[in-house]
Amino acid sequence: MKKSAEVLQHHFDLERLREPVKDQNRMDNARVNLGIVLANQKIESYKHMVLNNLQGLVDWKVRREAKHFQ
């Protein structure tokens, strides 16, 4: 999965730099695909925390910055 994240990150970077006209739909698709792969990479550690360290998860949520609540 690491290689797919690298490829999708590269694709997203290319879409952001596309000239002369940036296609917002293509850029959004690249962003979503990258986000899905990155989320899948983190899901196992999240599941482990929920199943084995619920207090740690609650503590983390309490300490988050306000910008993440929007």
TORMI-173459 format. One record per atom (N, C-alpha, C, CB): y, z, x; atom name. Coordinates in steps of 0.05 Angstrom, whole numbers, plus 5000, padded with zeros to 4 digits. Glycine has a CB too. Example, Ala and Ser with C-alpha at 12.3 -4.5 7.8 and 13.67 -1.06 7.14 Angstrom:
<marses>
{y=4886; z=5156; x=5264; atom=N}
{y=4910; z=5156; x=5246; atom=CA}
{y=4934; z=5156; x=5264; atom=C}
{y=4911; z=5181; x=5226; atom=CB}
{y=4955; z=5142; x=5257; atom=N}
{y=4979; z=5143; x=5273; atom=CA}
{y=5001; z=5157; x=5258; atom=C}
{y=4988; z=5114; x=5282; atom=CB}
</marses>
This chain:
<marses>
{y=4976; z=5000; x=5016; atom=N}
{y=5000; z=5000; x=5000; atom=CA}
{y=5025; z=5000; x=5017; atom=C}
{y=5000; z=5024; x=4981; atom=CB}
{y=5023; z=5010; x=5042; atom=N}
{y=5046; z=5010; x=5059; atom=CA}
{y=5056; z=4982; x=5065; atom=C}
{y=5040; z=5025; x=5085; atom=CB}
{y=5038; z=4964; x=5070; atom=N}
{y=5045; z=4936; x=5076; atom=CA}
{y=5059; z=4924; x=5052; atom=C}
{y=5020; z=4919; x=5084; atom=CB}
{y=5050; z=4929; x=5028; atom=N}
{y=5062; z=4918; x=5004; atom=CA}
{y=5091; z=4929; x=5001; atom=C}
{y=5046; z=4924; x=4979; atom=CB}
{y=5095; z=4954; x=5008; atom=N}
{y=5122; z=4965; x=5006; atom=CA}
{y=5140; z=4952; x=5026; atom=C}
{y=5121; z=4996; x=5011; atom=CB}
{y=5130; z=4946; x=5050; atom=N}
{y=5146; z=4933; x=5070; atom=CA}
{y=5154; z=4904; x=5061; atom=C}
{y=5131; z=4931; x=5097; atom=CB}
{y=5135; z=4890; x=5050; atom=N}
{y=5140; z=4863; x=5041; atom=CA}
{y=5160; z=4863; x=5018; atom=C}
{y=5114; z=4849; x=5032; atom=CB}
{y=5156; z=4881; x=4998; atom=N}
{y=5174; z=4882; x=4976; atom=CA}
{y=5202; z=4892; x=4984; atom=C}
{y=5163; z=4901; x=4954; atom=CB}
{y=5204; z=4910; x=5003; atom=N}
{y=5230; z=4918; x=5014; atom=CA}
{y=5244; z=4894; x=5026; atom=C}
{y=5227; z=4941; x=5035; atom=CB}
{y=5229; z=4879; x=5041; atom=N}
{y=5241; z=4855; x=5054; atom=CA}
{y=5250; z=4835; x=5032; atom=C}
{y=5220; z=4841; x=5073; atom=CB}
{y=5234; z=4831; x=5012; atom=N}
{y=5242; z=4813; x=4990; atom=CA}
{y=5267; z=4823; x=4976; atom=C}
{y=5219; z=4811; x=4970; atom=CB}
{y=5268; z=4849; x=4971; atom=N}
{y=5292; z=4860; x=4958; atom=CA}
{y=5317; z=4856; x=4975; atom=C}
{y=5288; z=4890; x=4952; atom=CB}
{y=5314; z=4861; x=5001; atom=N}
{y=5336; z=4857; x=5020; atom=CA}
{y=5346; z=4828; x=5020; atom=C}
{y=5329; z=4866; x=5048; atom=CB}
{y=5327; z=4810; x=5019; atom=N}
{y=5334; z=4781; x=5018; atom=CA}
{y=5349; z=4775; x=4992; atom=C}
{y=5310; z=4764; x=5021; atom=CB}
{y=5340; z=4786; x=4970; atom=N}
{y=5353; z=4780; x=4944; atom=CA}
{y=5382; z=4792; x=4944; atom=C}
{y=5337; z=4793; x=4921; atom=CB}
{y=5386; z=4815; x=4956; atom=N}
{y=5413; z=4826; x=4957; atom=CA}
{y=5432; z=4809; x=4973; atom=C}
{y=5412; z=4854; x=4969; atom=CB}
{y=5421; z=4795; x=4993; atom=N}
{y=5439; z=4780; x=5011; atom=CA}
{y=5441; z=4750; x=5003; atom=C}
{y=5428; z=4782; x=5039; atom=CB}
{y=5426; z=4743; x=4982; atom=N}
{y=5426; z=4715; x=4973; atom=CA}
{y=5454; z=4705; x=4967; atom=C}
{y=5408; z=4711; x=4949; atom=CB}
{y=5461; z=4682; x=4979; atom=N}
{y=5487; z=4670; x=4974; atom=CA}
{y=5483; z=4641; x=4966; atom=C}
{y=5504; z=4672; x=5000; atom=CB}
{y=5501; z=4627; x=4954; atom=N}
{y=5528; z=4637; x=4946; atom=CA}
{y=5528; z=4653; x=4920; atom=C}
{y=5546; z=4614; x=4944; atom=CB}
{y=5508; z=4648; x=4903; atom=N}
{y=5508; z=4662; x=4878; atom=CA}
{y=5485; z=4682; x=4877; atom=C}
{y=5507; z=4642; x=4854; atom=CB}
{y=5491; z=4707; x=4872; atom=N}
{y=5469; z=4726; x=4870; atom=CA}
{y=5458; z=4726; x=4842; atom=C}
{y=5479; z=4755; x=4878; atom=CB}
{y=5432; z=4723; x=4840; atom=N}
{y=5419; z=4723; x=4814; atom=CA}
{y=5411; z=4752; x=4807; atom=C}
{y=5394; z=4704; x=4814; atom=CB}
{y=5426; z=4764; x=4789; atom=N}
{y=5421; z=4792; x=4782; atom=CA}
{y=5393; z=4797; x=4772; atom=C}
{y=5442; z=4801; x=4762; atom=CB}
{y=5383; z=4779; x=4756; atom=N}
{y=5356; z=4782; x=4745; atom=CA}
{y=5335; z=4783; x=4767; atom=C}
{y=5350; z=4759; x=4725; atom=CB}
{y=5337; z=4765; x=4786; atom=N}
{y=5318; z=4765; x=4809; atom=CA}
{y=5321; z=4790; x=4825; atom=C}
{y=5323; z=4740; x=4827; atom=CB}
{y=5345; z=4799; x=4829; atom=N}
{y=5350; z=4823; x=4845; atom=CA}
{y=5338; z=4848; x=4830; atom=C}
{y=5380; z=4827; x=4850; atom=CB}
{y=5342; z=4849; x=4804; atom=N}
{y=5331; z=4871; x=4788; atom=CA}
{y=5301; z=4871; x=4789; atom=C}
{y=5341; z=4869; x=4759; atom=CB}
{y=5289; z=4847; x=4787; atom=N}
{y=5259; z=4846; x=4789; atom=CA}
{y=5249; z=4855; x=4816; atom=C}
{y=5250; z=4817; x=4783; atom=CB}
{y=5263; z=4847; x=4837; atom=N}
{y=5255; z=4856; x=4864; atom=CA}
{y=5257; z=4886; x=4866; atom=C}
{y=5272; z=4842; x=4885; atom=CB}
{y=5279; z=4898; x=4855; atom=N}
{y=5283; z=4927; x=4856; atom=CA}
{y=5261; z=4942; x=4840; atom=C}
{y=5311; z=4934; x=4844; atom=CB}
{y=5254; z=4932; x=4817; atom=N}
{y=5234; z=4945; x=4801; atom=CA}
{y=5207; z=4944; x=4815; atom=C}
{y=5232; z=4931; x=4773; atom=CB}
{y=5199; z=4920; x=4826; atom=N}
{y=5174; z=4918; x=4840; atom=CA}
{y=5172; z=4937; x=4864; atom=C}
{y=5170; z=4889; x=4849; atom=CB}
{y=5194; z=4939; x=4879; atom=N}
{y=5194; z=4957; x=4901; atom=CA}
{y=5192; z=4986; x=4891; atom=C}
{y=5220; z=4953; x=4917; atom=CB}
{y=5206; z=4993; x=4870; atom=N}
{y=5205; z=5020; x=4860; atom=CA}
{y=5177; z=5028; x=4850; atom=C}
{y=5224; z=5023; x=4837; atom=CB}
{y=5163; z=5009; x=4838; atom=N}
{y=5136; z=5015; x=4829; atom=CA}
{y=5117; z=5021; x=4852; atom=C}
{y=5125; z=4991; x=4813; atom=CB}
{y=5119; z=5005; x=4873; atom=N}
{y=5102; z=5010; x=4897; atom=CA}
{y=5109; z=5037; x=4910; atom=C}
{y=5105; z=4987; x=4917; atom=CB}
{y=5135; z=5043; x=4913; atom=N}
{y=5143; z=5068; x=4925; atom=CA}
{y=5134; z=5092; x=4908; atom=C}
{y=5173; z=5069; x=4929; atom=CB}
{y=5136; z=5089; x=4882; atom=N}
{y=5127; z=5111; x=4864; atom=CA}
{y=5097; z=5115; x=4866; atom=C}
{y=5135; z=5105; x=4835; atom=CB}
{y=5082; z=5093; x=4868; atom=N}
{y=5053; z=5096; x=4870; atom=CA}
{y=5045; z=5109; x=4897; atom=C}
{y=5040; z=5068; x=4869; atom=CB}
{y=5061; z=5105; x=4917; atom=N}
{y=5055; z=5118; x=4943; atom=CA}
{y=5059; z=5148; x=4941; atom=C}
{y=5073; z=5107; x=4965; atom=CB}
{y=5077; z=5157; x=4924; atom=N}
{y=5083; z=5186; x=4922; atom=CA}
{y=5068; z=5200; x=4900; atom=C}
{y=5113; z=5189; x=4917; atom=CB}
{y=5054; z=5186; x=4883; atom=N}
{y=5042; z=5198; x=4859; atom=CA}
{y=5021; z=5219; x=4867; atom=C}
{y=5030; z=5177; x=4842; atom=CB}
{y=5005; z=5214; x=4888; atom=N}
{y=4984; z=5233; x=4895; atom=CA}
{y=4996; z=5260; x=4903; atom=C}
{y=4967; z=5221; x=4917; atom=CB}
{y=5017; z=5260; x=4920; atom=N}
{y=5028; z=5285; x=4928; atom=CA}
{y=5042; z=5299; x=4904; atom=C}
{y=5049; z=5281; x=4950; atom=CB}
{y=5053; z=5284; x=4886; atom=N}
{y=5064; z=5296; x=4861; atom=CA}
{y=5043; z=5309; x=4844; atom=C}
{y=5080; z=5274; x=4845; atom=CB}
{y=5020; z=5294; x=4840; atom=N}
{y=4998; z=5305; x=4824; atom=CA}
{y=4988; z=5331; x=4837; atom=C}
{y=4976; z=5285; x=4821; atom=CB}
{y=4986; z=5331; x=4864; atom=N}
{y=4976; z=5354; x=4878; atom=CA}
{y=4995; z=5378; x=4873; atom=C}
{y=4973; z=5348; x=4908; atom=CB}
{y=5021; z=5373; x=4874; atom=N}
{y=5040; z=5394; x=4870; atom=CA}
{y=5038; z=5405; x=4842; atom=C}
{y=5069; z=5385; x=4876; atom=CB}
{y=5036; z=5388; x=4822; atom=N}
{y=5035; z=5396; x=4794; atom=CA}
{y=5009; z=5413; x=4790; atom=C}
{y=5035; z=5372; x=4775; atom=CB}
{y=4987; z=5404; x=4801; atom=N}
{y=4962; z=5417; x=4797; atom=CA}
{y=4958; z=5443; x=4813; atom=C}
{y=4939; z=5399; x=4802; atom=CB}
{y=4971; z=5444; x=4837; atom=N}
{y=4966; z=5466; x=4855; atom=CA}
{y=4990; z=5483; x=4862; atom=C}
{y=4954; z=5455; x=4880; atom=CB}
{y=5014; z=5474; x=4856; atom=N}
{y=5037; z=5489; x=4864; atom=CA}
{y=5059; z=5485; x=4843; atom=C}
{y=5047; z=5480; x=4892; atom=CB}
{y=5054; z=5493; x=4819; atom=N}
{y=5073; z=5489; x=4797; atom=CA}
{y=5099; z=5504; x=4802; atom=C}
{y=5061; z=5498; x=4771; atom=CB}
{y=5097; z=5528; x=4814; atom=N}
{y=5121; z=5543; x=4820; atom=CA}
{y=5138; z=5528; x=4841; atom=C}
{y=5114; z=5571; x=4831; atom=CB}
{y=5126; z=5515; x=4860; atom=N}
{y=5141; z=5499; x=4880; atom=CA}
{y=5155; z=5476; x=4866; atom=C}
{y=5122; z=5489; x=4901; atom=CB}
{y=5143; z=5464; x=4847; atom=N}
{y=5155; z=5442; x=4832; atom=CA}
{y=5179; z=5452; x=4816; atom=C}
{y=5135; z=5428; x=4813; atom=CB}
{y=5176; z=5475; x=4803; atom=N}
{y=5198; z=5486; x=4787; atom=CA}
{y=5221; z=5494; x=4806; atom=C}
{y=5188; z=5511; x=4771; atom=CB}
{y=5215; z=5506; x=4829; atom=N}
{y=5236; z=5513; x=4848; atom=CA}
{y=5251; z=5489; x=4858; atom=C}
{y=5223; z=5528; x=4872; atom=CB}
{y=5236; z=5467; x=4863; atom=N}
{y=5249; z=5442; x=4872; atom=CA}
{y=5268; z=5431; x=4850; atom=C}
{y=5228; z=5421; x=4879; atom=CB}
{y=5259; z=5432; x=4825; atom=N}
{y=5275; z=5422; x=4803; atom=CA}
{y=5301; z=5438; x=4800; atom=C}
{y=5260; z=5422; x=4777; atom=CB}
{y=5299; z=5464; x=4804; atom=N}
{y=5322; z=5481; x=4802; atom=CA}
{y=5342; z=5475; x=4824; atom=C}
{y=5314; z=5511; x=4803; atom=CB}
{y=5332; z=5469; x=4848; atom=N}
{y=5350; z=5465; x=4872; atom=CA}
{y=5362; z=5436; x=4873; atom=C}
{y=5335; z=5470; x=4897; atom=CB}
{y=5353; z=5418; x=4856; atom=N}
{y=5363; z=5390; x=4857; atom=CA}
{y=5393; z=5389; x=4854; atom=C}
{y=5350; z=5373; x=4836; atom=CB}
{y=5405; z=5369; x=4865; atom=N}
{y=5434; z=5365; x=4863; atom=CA}
{y=5441; z=5354; x=4835; atom=C}
{y=5444; z=5345; x=4884; atom=CB}
{y=5464; z=5360; x=4826; atom=N}
{y=5473; z=5353; x=4799; atom=CA}
{y=5473; z=5322; x=4795; atom=C}
{y=5501; z=5364; x=4793; atom=CB}
{y=5477; z=5307; x=4816; atom=N}
{y=5478; z=5277; x=4813; atom=CA}
{y=5452; z=5266; x=4803; atom=C}
{y=5485; z=5264; x=4840; atom=CB}
{y=5429; z=5281; x=4806; atom=N}
{y=5404; z=5271; x=4797; atom=CA}
{y=5399; z=5276; x=4767; atom=C}
{y=5382; z=5284; x=4812; atom=CB}
{y=5417; z=5290; x=4754; atom=N}
{y=5413; z=5296; x=4726; atom=CA}
{y=5425; z=5274; x=4707; atom=C}
{y=5426; z=5322; x=4719; atom=CB}
{y=5439; z=5255; x=4718; atom=N}
{y=5452; z=5235; x=4701; atom=CA}
{y=5433; z=5214; x=4692; atom=C}
{y=5475; z=5222; x=4716; atom=CB}
</marses>
